[in-house]
Amino acid sequence: MKRQTIEVDEATAATLKAKAAERGVSVPELVADLVAMDDEPLSLDADRIAELDRRWKSVESGRATVSHNDVVRWLRTWGTPAFRRWHDR
């Protein structure tokens, strides 16, 4: 098999190594598994579909939503001293 090198930043490399170690596989095996998962159809059971429908109807009825920018700002606090639970922010 011909191998290629793919460059990633240090944080991504560290995360890939940690996740591979957690699963007991190599980084190339982990990446191959992730790529294979992308080709698999997403399977949702009826309960999950019903819950998604319920949530969408709630949004359509005018229930308040959260802006993308607010969510992004909150996600960027994960793993930092500034992190607060969503309802505590």
Phi and psi in radians as a Rosetta constraint file:
Dihedral C 1 N 2 CA 2 C 2 CIRCULARHARMONIC -1.412 0.35
Dihedral N 2 CA 2 C 2 N 3 CIRCULARHARMONIC 2.333 0.35
Dihedral C 2 N 3 CA 3 C 3 CIRCULARHARMONIC -1.859 0.35
Dihedral N 3 CA 3 C 3 N 4 CIRCULARHARMONIC 2.653 0.35
Dihedral C 3 N 4 CA 4 C 4 CIRCULARHARMONIC -2.305 0.35
Dihedral N 4 CA 4 C 4 N 5 CIRCULARHARMONIC 2.686 0.35
Dihedral C 4 N 5 CA 5 C 5 CIRCULARHARMONIC -1.747 0.35
Dihedral N 5 CA 5 C 5 N 6 CIRCULARHARMONIC 2.333 0.35
Dihedral C 5 N 6 CA 6 C 6 CIRCULARHARMONIC -2.102 0.35
Dihedral N 6 CA 6 C 6 N 7 CIRCULARHARMONIC 2.247 0.35
Dihedral C 6 N 7 CA 7 C 7 CIRCULARHARMONIC -1.536 0.35
Dihedral N 7 CA 7 C 7 N 8 CIRCULARHARMONIC 2.335 0.35
Dihedral C 7 N 8 CA 8 C 8 CIRCULARHARMONIC -2.370 0.35
Dihedral N 8 CA 8 C 8 N 9 CIRCULARHARMONIC 2.819 0.35
Dihedral C 8 N 9 CA 9 C 9 CIRCULARHARMONIC -1.250 0.35
Dihedral N 9 CA 9 C 9 N 10 CIRCULARHARMONIC 2.909 0.35
Dihedral C 9 N 10 CA 10 C 10 CIRCULARHARMONIC -1.069 0.35
Dihedral N 10 CA 10 C 10 N 11 CIRCULARHARMONIC -0.689 0.35
Dihedral C 10 N 11 CA 11 C 11 CIRCULARHARMONIC -1.122 0.35
Dihedral N 11 CA 11 C 11 N 12 CIRCULARHARMONIC -0.736 0.35
Dihedral C 11 N 12 CA 12 C 12 CIRCULARHARMONIC -1.152 0.35
Dihedral N 12 CA 12 C 12 N 13 CIRCULARHARMONIC -0.742 0.35
Dihedral C 12 N 13 CA 13 C 13 CIRCULARHARMONIC -1.061 0.35
Dihedral N 13 CA 13 C 13 N 14 CIRCULARHARMONIC -0.770 0.35
Dihedral C 13 N 14 CA 14 C 14 CIRCULARHARMONIC -1.101 0.35
Dihedral N 14 CA 14 C 14 N 15 CIRCULARHARMONIC -0.716 0.35
Dihedral C 14 N 15 CA 15 C 15 CIRCULARHARMONIC -1.141 0.35
Dihedral N 15 CA 15 C 15 N 16 CIRCULARHARMONIC -0.774 0.35
Dihedral C 15 N 16 CA 16 C 16 CIRCULARHARMONIC -1.062 0.35
Dihedral N 16 CA 16 C 16 N 17 CIRCULARHARMONIC -0.762 0.35
Dihedral C 16 N 17 CA 17 C 17 CIRCULARHARMONIC -1.096 0.35
Dihedral N 17 CA 17 C 17 N 18 CIRCULARHARMONIC -0.754 0.35
Dihedral C 17 N 18 CA 18 C 18 CIRCULARHARMONIC -1.140 0.35
Dihedral N 18 CA 18 C 18 N 19 CIRCULARHARMONIC -0.778 0.35
Dihedral C 18 N 19 CA 19 C 19 CIRCULARHARMONIC -1.155 0.35
Dihedral N 19 CA 19 C 19 N 20 CIRCULARHARMONIC -0.659 0.35
Dihedral C 19 N 20 CA 20 C 20 CIRCULARHARMONIC -1.124 0.35
Dihedral N 20 CA 20 C 20 N 21 CIRCULARHARMONIC -0.756 0.35
Dihedral C 20 N 21 CA 21 C 21 CIRCULARHARMONIC -1.093 0.35
Dihedral N 21 CA 21 C 21 N 22 CIRCULARHARMONIC -0.717 0.35
Dihedral C 21 N 22 CA 22 C 22 CIRCULARHARMONIC -1.019 0.35
Dihedral N 22 CA 22 C 22 N 23 CIRCULARHARMONIC -0.638 0.35
Dihedral C 22 N 23 CA 23 C 23 CIRCULARHARMONIC -1.598 0.35
Dihedral N 23 CA 23 C 23 N 24 CIRCULARHARMONIC -0.131 0.35
Dihedral C 23 N 24 CA 24 C 24 CIRCULARHARMONIC 1.277 0.35
Dihedral N 24 CA 24 C 24 N 25 CIRCULARHARMONIC 0.572 0.35
Dihedral C 24 N 25 CA 25 C 25 CIRCULARHARMONIC -2.243 0.35
Dihedral N 25 CA 25 C 25 N 26 CIRCULARHARMONIC 2.974 0.35
Dihedral C 25 N 26 CA 26 C 26 CIRCULARHARMONIC -1.427 0.35
Dihedral N 26 CA 26 C 26 N 27 CIRCULARHARMONIC 2.858 0.35
Dihedral C 26 N 27 CA 27 C 27 CIRCULARHARMONIC -1.050 0.35
Dihedral N 27 CA 27 C 27 N 28 CIRCULARHARMONIC -0.793 0.35
Dihedral C 27 N 28 CA 28 C 28 CIRCULARHARMONIC -1.026 0.35
Dihedral N 28 CA 28 C 28 N 29 CIRCULARHARMONIC -0.654 0.35
Dihedral C 28 N 29 CA 29 C 29 CIRCULARHARMONIC -1.160 0.35
Dihedral N 29 CA 29 C 29 N 30 CIRCULARHARMONIC -0.714 0.35
Dihedral C 29 N 30 CA 30 C 30 CIRCULARHARMONIC -1.066 0.35
Dihedral N 30 CA 30 C 30 N 31 CIRCULARHARMONIC -0.830 0.35
Dihedral C 30 N 31 CA 31 C 31 CIRCULARHARMONIC -1.101 0.35
Dihedral N 31 CA 31 C 31 N 32 CIRCULARHARMONIC -0.733 0.35
Dihedral C 31 N 32 CA 32 C 32 CIRCULARHARMONIC -1.069 0.35
Dihedral N 32 CA 32 C 32 N 33 CIRCULARHARMONIC -0.706 0.35
Dihedral C 32 N 33 CA 33 C 33 CIRCULARHARMONIC -1.128 0.35
Dihedral N 33 CA 33 C 33 N 34 CIRCULARHARMONIC -0.724 0.35
Dihedral C 33 N 34 CA 34 C 34 CIRCULARHARMONIC -1.112 0.35
Dihedral N 34 CA 34 C 34 N 35 CIRCULARHARMONIC -0.709 0.35
Dihedral C 34 N 35 CA 35 C 35 CIRCULARHARMONIC -1.158 0.35
Dihedral N 35 CA 35 C 35 N 36 CIRCULARHARMONIC -0.724 0.35
Dihedral C 35 N 36 CA 36 C 36 CIRCULARHARMONIC -1.113 0.35
Dihedral N 36 CA 36 C 36 N 37 CIRCULARHARMONIC -0.635 0.35
Dihedral C 36 N 37 CA 37 C 37 CIRCULARHARMONIC -1.099 0.35
Dihedral N 37 CA 37 C 37 N 38 CIRCULARHARMONIC -0.568 0.35
Dihedral C 37 N 38 CA 38 C 38 CIRCULARHARMONIC -1.152 0.35
Dihedral N 38 CA 38 C 38 N 39 CIRCULARHARMONIC -0.466 0.35
Dihedral C 38 N 39 CA 39 C 39 CIRCULARHARMONIC -1.459 0.35
Dihedral N 39 CA 39 C 39 N 40 CIRCULARHARMONIC -0.281 0.35
Dihedral C 39 N 40 CA 40 C 40 CIRCULARHARMONIC -1.400 0.35
Dihedral N 40 CA 40 C 40 N 41 CIRCULARHARMONIC 2.437 0.35
Dihedral C 40 N 41 CA 41 C 41 CIRCULARHARMONIC -1.182 0.35
Dihedral N 41 CA 41 C 41 N 42 CIRCULARHARMONIC 2.519 0.35
Dihedral C 41 N 42 CA 42 C 42 CIRCULARHARMONIC -1.304 0.35
Dihedral N 42 CA 42 C 42 N 43 CIRCULARHARMONIC 2.171 0.35
Dihedral C 42 N 43 CA 43 C 43 CIRCULARHARMONIC -1.887 0.35
Dihedral N 43 CA 43 C 43 N 44 CIRCULARHARMONIC 2.206 0.35
Dihedral C 43 N 44 CA 44 C 44 CIRCULARHARMONIC -2.141 0.35
Dihedral N 44 CA 44 C 44 N 45 CIRCULARHARMONIC 2.339 0.35
Dihedral C 44 N 45 CA 45 C 45 CIRCULARHARMONIC -1.414 0.35
Dihedral N 45 CA 45 C 45 N 46 CIRCULARHARMONIC 2.967 0.35
Dihedral C 45 N 46 CA 46 C 46 CIRCULARHARMONIC -1.028 0.35
Dihedral N 46 CA 46 C 46 N 47 CIRCULARHARMONIC -0.635 0.35
Dihedral C 46 N 47 CA 47 C 47 CIRCULARHARMONIC -1.137 0.35
Dihedral N 47 CA 47 C 47 N 48 CIRCULARHARMONIC -0.710 0.35
Dihedral C 47 N 48 CA 48 C 48 CIRCULARHARMONIC -1.163 0.35
Dihedral N 48 CA 48 C 48 N 49 CIRCULARHARMONIC -0.723 0.35
Dihedral C 48 N 49 CA 49 C 49 CIRCULARHARMONIC -1.113 0.35
Dihedral N 49 CA 49 C 49 N 50 CIRCULARHARMONIC -0.744 0.35
Dihedral C 49 N 50 CA 50 C 50 CIRCULARHARMONIC -1.078 0.35
Dihedral N 50 CA 50 C 50 N 51 CIRCULARHARMONIC -0.707 0.35
Dihedral C 50 N 51 CA 51 C 51 CIRCULARHARMONIC -1.145 0.35
Dihedral N 51 CA 51 C 51 N 52 CIRCULARHARMONIC -0.724 0.35
Dihedral C 51 N 52 CA 52 C 52 CIRCULARHARMONIC -1.106 0.35
Dihedral N 52 CA 52 C 52 N 53 CIRCULARHARMONIC -0.728 0.35
Dihedral C 52 N 53 CA 53 C 53 CIRCULARHARMONIC -1.080 0.35
Dihedral N 53 CA 53 C 53 N 54 CIRCULARHARMONIC -0.745 0.35
Dihedral C 53 N 54 CA 54 C 54 CIRCULARHARMONIC -1.065 0.35
Dihedral N 54 CA 54 C 54 N 55 CIRCULARHARMONIC -0.778 0.35
Dihedral C 54 N 55 CA 55 C 55 CIRCULARHARMONIC -1.142 0.35
Dihedral N 55 CA 55 C 55 N 56 CIRCULARHARMONIC -0.712 0.35
Dihedral C 55 N 56 CA 56 C 56 CIRCULARHARMONIC -1.140 0.35
Dihedral N 56 CA 56 C 56 N 57 CIRCULARHARMONIC -0.728 0.35
Dihedral C 56 N 57 CA 57 C 57 CIRCULARHARMONIC -1.072 0.35
Dihedral N 57 CA 57 C 57 N 58 CIRCULARHARMONIC -0.623 0.35
Dihedral C 57 N 58 CA 58 C 58 CIRCULARHARMONIC -1.088 0.35
Dihedral N 58 CA 58 C 58 N 59 CIRCULARHARMONIC -0.749 0.35
Dihedral C 58 N 59 CA 59 C 59 CIRCULARHARMONIC -1.147 0.35
Dihedral N 59 CA 59 C 59 N 60 CIRCULARHARMONIC -0.801 0.35
Dihedral C 59 N 60 CA 60 C 60 CIRCULARHARMONIC -1.080 0.35
Dihedral N 60 CA 60 C 60 N 61 CIRCULARHARMONIC -0.506 0.35
Dihedral C 60 N 61 CA 61 C 61 CIRCULARHARMONIC -1.358 0.35
Dihedral N 61 CA 61 C 61 N 62 CIRCULARHARMONIC -0.061 0.35
Dihedral C 61 N 62 CA 62 C 62 CIRCULARHARMONIC 1.813 0.35
Dihedral N 62 CA 62 C 62 N 63 CIRCULARHARMONIC 0.085 0.35
Dihedral C 62 N 63 CA 63 C 63 CIRCULARHARMONIC -1.045 0.35
Dihedral N 63 CA 63 C 63 N 64 CIRCULARHARMONIC 2.489 0.35
Dihedral C 63 N 64 CA 64 C 64 CIRCULARHARMONIC -1.048 0.35
Dihedral N 64 CA 64 C 64 N 65 CIRCULARHARMONIC 2.476 0.35
Dihedral C 64 N 65 CA 65 C 65 CIRCULARHARMONIC -2.125 0.35
Dihedral N 65 CA 65 C 65 N 66 CIRCULARHARMONIC 3.024 0.35
Dihedral C 65 N 66 CA 66 C 66 CIRCULARHARMONIC -1.909 0.35
Dihedral N 66 CA 66 C 66 N 67 CIRCULARHARMONIC 2.392 0.35
Dihedral C 66 N 67 CA 67 C 67 CIRCULARHARMONIC -1.218 0.35
Dihedral N 67 CA 67 C 67 N 68 CIRCULARHARMONIC 2.653 0.35
Dihedral C 67 N 68 CA 68 C 68 CIRCULARHARMONIC -0.985 0.35
Dihedral N 68 CA 68 C 68 N 69 CIRCULARHARMONIC -0.774 0.35
Dihedral C 68 N 69 CA 69 C 69 CIRCULARHARMONIC -1.075 0.35
Dihedral N 69 CA 69 C 69 N 70 CIRCULARHARMONIC -0.669 0.35
Dihedral C 69 N 70 CA 70 C 70 CIRCULARHARMONIC -1.116 0.35
Dihedral N 70 CA 70 C 70 N 71 CIRCULARHARMONIC -0.726 0.35
Dihedral C 70 N 71 CA 71 C 71 CIRCULARHARMONIC -1.153 0.35
Dihedral N 71 CA 71 C 71 N 72 CIRCULARHARMONIC -0.753 0.35
Dihedral C 71 N 72 CA 72 C 72 CIRCULARHARMONIC -1.058 0.35
Dihedral N 72 CA 72 C 72 N 73 CIRCULARHARMONIC -0.797 0.35
Dihedral C 72 N 73 CA 73 C 73 CIRCULARHARMONIC -1.033 0.35
Dihedral N 73 CA 73 C 73 N 74 CIRCULARHARMONIC -0.745 0.35
Dihedral C 73 N 74 CA 74 C 74 CIRCULARHARMONIC -1.158 0.35
Dihedral N 74 CA 74 C 74 N 75 CIRCULARHARMONIC -0.759 0.35
Dihedral C 74 N 75 CA 75 C 75 CIRCULARHARMONIC -1.063 0.35
Dihedral N 75 CA 75 C 75 N 76 CIRCULARHARMONIC -0.610 0.35
Dihedral C 75 N 76 CA 76 C 76 CIRCULARHARMONIC -1.167 0.35
Dihedral N 76 CA 76 C 76 N 77 CIRCULARHARMONIC -0.261 0.35
Dihedral C 76 N 77 CA 77 C 77 CIRCULARHARMONIC -1.494 0.35
Dihedral N 77 CA 77 C 77 N 78 CIRCULARHARMONIC -0.219 0.35
Dihedral C 77 N 78 CA 78 C 78 CIRCULARHARMONIC -0.989 0.35
Dihedral N 78 CA 78 C 78 N 79 CIRCULARHARMONIC 2.359 0.35
Dihedral C 78 N 79 CA 79 C 79 CIRCULARHARMONIC 1.335 0.35
Dihedral N 79 CA 79 C 79 N 80 CIRCULARHARMONIC 0.169 0.35
Dihedral C 79 N 80 CA 80 C 80 CIRCULARHARMONIC -2.079 0.35
Dihedral N 80 CA 80 C 80 N 81 CIRCULARHARMONIC 2.845 0.35
Dihedral C 80 N 81 CA 81 C 81 CIRCULARHARMONIC -1.088 0.35
Dihedral N 81 CA 81 C 81 N 82 CIRCULARHARMONIC -0.357 0.35
Dihedral C 81 N 82 CA 82 C 82 CIRCULARHARMONIC -1.387 0.35
Dihedral N 82 CA 82 C 82 N 83 CIRCULARHARMONIC -0.141 0.35
Dihedral C 82 N 83 CA 83 C 83 CIRCULARHARMONIC -1.113 0.35
Dihedral N 83 CA 83 C 83 N 84 CIRCULARHARMONIC 2.367 0.35
Dihedral C 83 N 84 CA 84 C 84 CIRCULARHARMONIC -2.368 0.35
Dihedral N 84 CA 84 C 84 N 85 CIRCULARHARMONIC 2.591 0.35
Dihedral C 84 N 85 CA 85 C 85 CIRCULARHARMONIC -0.981 0.35
Dihedral N 85 CA 85 C 85 N 86 CIRCULARHARMONIC 2.690 0.35
Dihedral C 85 N 86 CA 86 C 86 CIRCULARHARMONIC -0.900 0.35
Dihedral N 86 CA 86 C 86 N 87 CIRCULARHARMONIC -0.813 0.35
Dihedral C 86 N 87 CA 87 C 87 CIRCULARHARMONIC -1.331 0.35
Dihedral N 87 CA 87 C 87 N 88 CIRCULARHARMONIC -0.202 0.35
Dihedral C 87 N 88 CA 88 C 88 CIRCULARHARMONIC -1.760 0.35
Dihedral N 88 CA 88 C 88 N 89 CIRCULARHARMONIC -0.003 0.35
